[in-house]
Amino acid sequence: MFLEGDLVLKSVDPVMRKMSLPKWTPKWEGPYIVSKVHPNGHCILLDPDHGTTTGPINFKYVKKCYA
């Protein structure tokens, strides 16, 4: 379960990873801050470096960052 304000890592787009990125490219990027959690299984993330938000991301493409 994710809460607003949690630090998380976001999965790199799997289509891009298979098609154009080298084999040893990291599979996770971030950290991001959970900006909004929706009860139907997705969240909006805030990039703290740029101050931008992502589109809705399914919970299966996000994991908690314990750093």
N, CA, C and O atoms as CSV, one atom per row, in Angstrom:
chain,resi,resn,atom,element,x,y,z
A,1,MET,N,N,0.842,-1.183,0.000
A,1,MET,CA,C,0.000,0.000,0.000
A,1,MET,C,C,0.885,1.244,0.000
A,1,MET,O,O,1.849,1.330,0.761
A,2,PHE,N,N,0.562,2.174,-0.831
A,2,PHE,CA,C,1.319,3.413,-0.912
A,2,PHE,C,C,0.528,4.546,-0.277
A,2,PHE,O,O,-0.700,4.579,-0.343
A,3,LEU,N,N,1.251,5.474,0.338
A,3,LEU,CA,C,0.643,6.643,0.949
A,3,LEU,C,C,1.234,7.890,0.316
A,3,LEU,O,O,2.367,7.869,-0.165
A,4,GLU,N,N,0.480,8.966,0.313
A,4,GLU,CA,C,1.003,10.224,-0.213
A,4,GLU,C,C,2.234,10.627,0.588
A,4,GLU,O,O,2.228,10.569,1.818
A,5,GLY,N,N,3.281,11.031,-0.107
A,5,GLY,CA,C,4.531,11.417,0.529
A,5,GLY,C,C,5.579,10.320,0.559
A,5,GLY,O,O,6.733,10.593,0.889
A,6,ASP,N,N,5.214,9.078,0.223
A,6,ASP,CA,C,6.188,7.975,0.187
A,6,ASP,C,C,7.210,8.198,-0.921
A,6,ASP,O,O,6.881,8.729,-1.982
A,7,LEU,N,N,8.451,7.789,-0.671
A,7,LEU,CA,C,9.472,7.772,-1.713
A,7,LEU,C,C,9.389,6.440,-2.438
A,7,LEU,O,O,9.367,5.383,-1.807
A,8,VAL,N,N,9.345,6.491,-3.758
A,8,VAL,CA,C,9.203,5.268,-4.547
A,8,VAL,C,C,10.128,5.305,-5.758
A,8,VAL,O,O,10.630,6.359,-6.149
A,9,LEU,N,N,10.336,4.143,-6.334
A,9,LEU,CA,C,11.043,4.000,-7.604
A,9,LEU,C,C,10.019,3.592,-8.652
A,9,LEU,O,O,9.079,2.856,-8.351
A,10,LYS,N,N,10.195,4.065,-9.879
A,10,LYS,CA,C,9.284,3.765,-10.974
A,10,LYS,C,C,10.002,2.884,-11.982
A,10,LYS,O,O,11.165,3.123,-12.304
A,11,SER,N,N,9.318,1.877,-12.474
A,11,SER,CA,C,9.890,0.988,-13.486
A,11,SER,C,C,10.115,1.767,-14.777
A,11,SER,O,O,9.287,2.582,-15.183
A,12,VAL,N,N,11.258,1.499,-15.413
A,12,VAL,CA,C,11.507,2.073,-16.729
A,12,VAL,C,C,10.542,1.408,-17.698
A,12,VAL,O,O,10.289,0.208,-17.591
A,13,ASP,N,N,10.008,2.158,-18.629
A,13,ASP,CA,C,9.034,1.645,-19.587
A,13,ASP,C,C,9.545,0.352,-20.218
A,13,ASP,O,O,10.582,0.376,-20.881
A,14,PRO,N,N,8.854,-0.779,-20.035
A,14,PRO,CA,C,9.358,-2.062,-20.534
A,14,PRO,C,C,9.488,-2.111,-22.057
A,14,PRO,O,O,10.355,-2.819,-22.569
A,15,VAL,N,N,8.664,-1.391,-22.779
A,15,VAL,CA,C,8.763,-1.392,-24.240
A,15,VAL,C,C,10.066,-0.718,-24.661
A,15,VAL,O,O,10.773,-1.232,-25.528
A,16,MET,N,N,10.390,0.420,-24.062
A,16,MET,CA,C,11.628,1.121,-24.377
A,16,MET,C,C,12.837,0.279,-23.975
A,16,MET,O,O,13.842,0.253,-24.684
A,17,ARG,N,N,12.739,-0.402,-22.846
A,17,ARG,CA,C,13.861,-1.206,-22.371
A,17,ARG,C,C,14.184,-2.328,-23.351
A,17,ARG,O,O,15.358,-2.628,-23.568
A,18,LYS,N,N,13.182,-2.949,-23.941
A,18,LYS,CA,C,13.402,-4.047,-24.875
A,18,LYS,C,C,13.867,-3.567,-26.243
A,18,LYS,O,O,14.651,-4.245,-26.906
A,19,MET,N,N,13.390,-2.409,-26.666
A,19,MET,CA,C,13.628,-1.992,-28.037
A,19,MET,C,C,14.918,-1.201,-28.241
A,19,MET,O,O,15.678,-1.505,-29.160
A,20,SER,N,N,15.180,-0.202,-27.412
A,20,SER,CA,C,16.266,0.701,-27.776
A,20,SER,C,C,17.332,0.912,-26.703
A,20,SER,O,O,18.360,1.530,-26.979
A,21,LEU,N,N,17.118,0.426,-25.520
A,21,LEU,CA,C,18.081,0.661,-24.457
A,21,LEU,C,C,19.044,-0.526,-24.327
A,21,LEU,O,O,18.656,-1.667,-24.574
A,22,PRO,N,N,20.297,-0.259,-23.941
A,22,PRO,CA,C,21.255,-1.353,-23.768
A,22,PRO,C,C,20.822,-2.338,-22.684
A,22,PRO,O,O,20.001,-2.025,-21.822
A,23,LYS,N,N,21.391,-3.519,-22.753
A,23,LYS,CA,C,21.029,-4.602,-21.836
A,23,LYS,C,C,21.217,-4.222,-20.372
A,23,LYS,O,O,20.407,-4.614,-19.532
A,24,TRP,N,N,22.251,-3.478,-20.050
A,24,TRP,CA,C,22.580,-3.185,-18.659
A,24,TRP,C,C,21.960,-1.884,-18.143
A,24,TRP,O,O,22.376,-1.374,-17.102
A,25,THR,N,N,20.991,-1.353,-18.843
A,25,THR,CA,C,20.286,-0.152,-18.398
A,25,THR,C,C,19.506,-0.479,-17.126
A,25,THR,O,O,18.901,-1.548,-17.040
A,26,PRO,N,N,19.506,0.421,-16.132
A,26,PRO,CA,C,18.741,0.158,-14.904
A,26,PRO,C,C,17.255,-0.058,-15.202
A,26,PRO,O,O,16.701,0.541,-16.123
A,27,LYS,N,N,16.624,-0.918,-14.412
A,27,LYS,CA,C,15.214,-1.219,-14.596
A,27,LYS,C,C,14.309,-0.285,-13.801
A,27,LYS,O,O,13.102,-0.236,-14.043
A,28,TRP,N,N,14.884,0.460,-12.851
A,28,TRP,CA,C,14.115,1.367,-11.999
A,28,TRP,C,C,14.730,2.753,-12.058
A,28,TRP,O,O,15.945,2.898,-12.188
A,29,GLU,N,N,13.880,3.776,-11.961
A,29,GLU,CA,C,14.358,5.149,-11.933
A,29,GLU,C,C,13.667,5.902,-10.801
A,29,GLU,O,O,12.570,5.544,-10.374
A,30,GLY,N,N,14.323,6.936,-10.332
A,30,GLY,CA,C,13.744,7.722,-9.251
A,30,GLY,C,C,14.821,8.179,-8.315
A,30,GLY,O,O,15.992,8.158,-8.694
A,31,PRO,N,N,14.504,8.581,-7.145
A,31,PRO,CA,C,13.224,8.405,-6.461
A,31,PRO,C,C,12.197,9.467,-6.858
A,31,PRO,O,O,12.536,10.573,-7.278
A,32,TYR,N,N,10.944,9.085,-6.709
A,32,TYR,CA,C,9.798,9.963,-6.911
A,32,TYR,C,C,9.040,10.044,-5.595
A,32,TYR,O,O,9.225,9.210,-4.709
A,33,ILE,N,N,8.191,11.046,-5.477
A,33,ILE,CA,C,7.326,11.195,-4.314
A,33,ILE,C,C,5.901,10.909,-4.764
A,33,ILE,O,O,5.450,11.429,-5.785
A,34,VAL,N,N,5.186,10.075,-3.995
A,34,VAL,CA,C,3.792,9.786,-4.327
A,34,VAL,C,C,2.985,11.046,-4.058
A,34,VAL,O,O,2.909,11.515,-2.923
A,35,SER,N,N,2.390,11.584,-5.097
A,35,SER,CA,C,1.627,12.821,-4.996
A,35,SER,C,C,0.160,12.552,-4.685
A,35,SER,O,O,-0.445,13.238,-3.861
A,36,LYS,N,N,-0.402,11.555,-5.347
A,36,LYS,CA,C,-1.812,11.228,-5.146
A,36,LYS,C,C,-2.010,9.737,-5.348
A,36,LYS,O,O,-1.466,9.154,-6.285
A,37,VAL,N,N,-2.788,9.121,-4.470
A,37,VAL,CA,C,-3.090,7.695,-4.559
A,37,VAL,C,C,-4.570,7.543,-4.885
A,37,VAL,O,O,-5.420,8.129,-4.216
A,38,HIS,N,N,-4.876,6.761,-5.908
A,38,HIS,CA,C,-6.257,6.499,-6.295
A,38,HIS,C,C,-6.631,5.096,-5.838
A,38,HIS,O,O,-5.816,4.181,-5.955
A,39,PRO,N,N,-7.840,4.902,-5.323
A,39,PRO,CA,C,-8.228,3.595,-4.794
A,39,PRO,C,C,-8.362,2.498,-5.850
A,39,PRO,O,O,-8.430,1.321,-5.498
A,40,ASN,N,N,-8.401,2.854,-7.131
A,40,ASN,CA,C,-8.578,1.824,-8.160
A,40,ASN,C,C,-7.256,1.275,-8.690
A,40,ASN,O,O,-7.241,0.637,-9.742
A,41,GLY,N,N,-6.130,1.509,-7.980
A,41,GLY,CA,C,-4.892,0.820,-8.306
A,41,GLY,C,C,-3.832,1.607,-9.043
A,41,GLY,O,O,-2.932,1.011,-9.636
A,42,HIS,N,N,-3.908,2.921,-9.026
A,42,HIS,CA,C,-2.846,3.703,-9.650
A,42,HIS,C,C,-2.522,4.930,-8.802
A,42,HIS,O,O,-3.268,5.294,-7.893
A,43,CYS,N,N,-1.391,5.556,-9.121
A,43,CYS,CA,C,-0.963,6.733,-8.377
A,43,CYS,C,C,-0.331,7.746,-9.328
A,43,CYS,O,O,0.028,7.418,-10.458
A,44,ILE,N,N,-0.205,8.971,-8.853
A,44,ILE,CA,C,0.462,10.047,-9.572
A,44,ILE,C,C,1.753,10.334,-8.808
A,44,ILE,O,O,1.737,10.469,-7.585
A,45,LEU,N,N,2.873,10.426,-9.533
A,45,LEU,CA,C,4.172,10.640,-8.900
A,45,LEU,C,C,4.688,12.036,-9.204
A,45,LEU,O,O,4.423,12.595,-10.269
A,46,LEU,N,N,5.429,12.589,-8.255
A,46,LEU,CA,C,6.054,13.890,-8.404
A,46,LEU,C,C,7.560,13.698,-8.501
A,46,LEU,O,O,8.160,13.028,-7.660
A,47,ASP,N,N,8.167,14.282,-9.522
A,47,ASP,CA,C,9.628,14.251,-9.683
A,47,ASP,C,C,10.188,15.433,-8.886
A,47,ASP,O,O,9.999,16.581,-9.287
A,48,PRO,N,N,10.874,15.175,-7.765
A,48,PRO,CA,C,11.337,16.282,-6.926
A,48,PRO,C,C,12.416,17.139,-7.575
A,48,PRO,O,O,12.571,18.302,-7.204
A,49,ASP,N,N,13.167,16.600,-8.533
A,49,ASP,CA,C,14.218,17.375,-9.195
A,49,ASP,C,C,13.653,18.409,-10.158
A,49,ASP,O,O,14.181,19.516,-10.266
A,50,HIS,N,N,12.581,18.049,-10.858
A,50,HIS,CA,C,12.035,18.922,-11.887
A,50,HIS,C,C,10.701,19.555,-11.504
A,50,HIS,O,O,10.255,20.493,-12.164
A,51,GLY,N,N,10.059,19.060,-10.449
A,51,GLY,CA,C,8.768,19.594,-10.024
A,51,GLY,C,C,7.619,19.208,-10.935
A,51,GLY,O,O,6.570,19.851,-10.909
A,52,THR,N,N,7.798,18.165,-11.744
A,52,THR,CA,C,6.748,17.718,-12.659
A,52,THR,C,C,6.083,16.463,-12.120
A,52,THR,O,O,6.653,15.743,-11.300
A,53,THR,N,N,4.874,16.215,-12.590
A,53,THR,CA,C,4.165,15.002,-12.199
A,53,THR,C,C,4.064,14.060,-13.393
A,53,THR,O,O,4.129,14.478,-14.549
A,54,THR,N,N,3.904,12.793,-13.083
A,54,THR,CA,C,3.741,11.782,-14.120
A,54,THR,C,C,2.261,11.587,-14.388
A,54,THR,O,O,1.414,12.112,-13.665
A,55,GLY,N,N,1.959,10.844,-15.412
A,55,GLY,CA,C,0.586,10.419,-15.631
A,55,GLY,C,C,0.258,9.303,-14.650
A,55,GLY,O,O,1.124,8.898,-13.875
A,56,PRO,N,N,-0.956,8.804,-14.663
A,56,PRO,CA,C,-1.307,7.695,-13.760
A,56,PRO,C,C,-0.437,6.475,-14.027
A,56,PRO,O,O,-0.235,6.083,-15.176
A,57,ILE,N,N,0.074,5.881,-12.957
A,57,ILE,CA,C,0.934,4.707,-13.053
A,57,ILE,C,C,0.355,3.603,-12.177
A,57,ILE,O,O,0.046,3.819,-11.005
A,58,ASN,N,N,0.215,2.429,-12.760
A,58,ASN,CA,C,-0.289,1.278,-12.032
A,58,ASN,C,C,0.675,0.916,-10.908
A,58,ASN,O,O,1.890,1.052,-11.051
A,59,PHE,N,N,0.119,0.452,-9.783
A,59,PHE,CA,C,0.942,0.088,-8.622
A,59,PHE,C,C,1.982,-0.986,-8.949
A,59,PHE,O,O,3.025,-1.036,-8.296
A,60,LYS,N,N,1.730,-1.844,-9.939
A,60,LYS,CA,C,2.694,-2.913,-10.225
A,60,LYS,C,C,3.984,-2.386,-10.850
A,60,LYS,O,O,4.967,-3.123,-10.934
A,61,TYR,N,N,4.001,-1.118,-11.293
A,61,TYR,CA,C,5.204,-0.526,-11.868
A,61,TYR,C,C,5.917,0.413,-10.904
A,61,TYR,O,O,6.781,1.190,-11.309
A,62,VAL,N,N,5.551,0.338,-9.621
A,62,VAL,CA,C,6.116,1.212,-8.591
A,62,VAL,C,C,6.517,0.350,-7.402
A,62,VAL,O,O,5.807,-0.586,-7.034
A,63,LYS,N,N,7.684,0.679,-6.794
A,63,LYS,CA,C,8.072,-0.006,-5.561
A,63,LYS,C,C,8.646,1.014,-4.589
A,63,LYS,O,O,9.196,2.039,-4.991
A,64,LYS,N,N,8.507,0.711,-3.296
A,64,LYS,CA,C,8.977,1.634,-2.270
A,64,LYS,C,C,10.502,1.740,-2.287
A,64,LYS,O,O,11.211,0.771,-2.556
A,65,CYS,N,N,10.970,2.922,-1.997
A,65,CYS,CA,C,12.404,3.215,-1.944
A,65,CYS,C,C,12.794,3.305,-0.476
A,65,CYS,O,O,12.275,4.166,0.235
A,66,TYR,N,N,13.680,2.457,-0.004
A,66,TYR,CA,C,14.090,2.436,1.393
A,66,TYR,C,C,15.473,3.011,1.554
A,66,TYR,O,O,16.385,2.325,2.016
A,67,ALA,N,N,15.641,4.267,1.177
A,67,ALA,CA,C,16.951,4.902,1.303
A,67,ALA,C,C,16.870,6.161,2.118
A,67,ALA,O,O,17.884,6.827,2.326
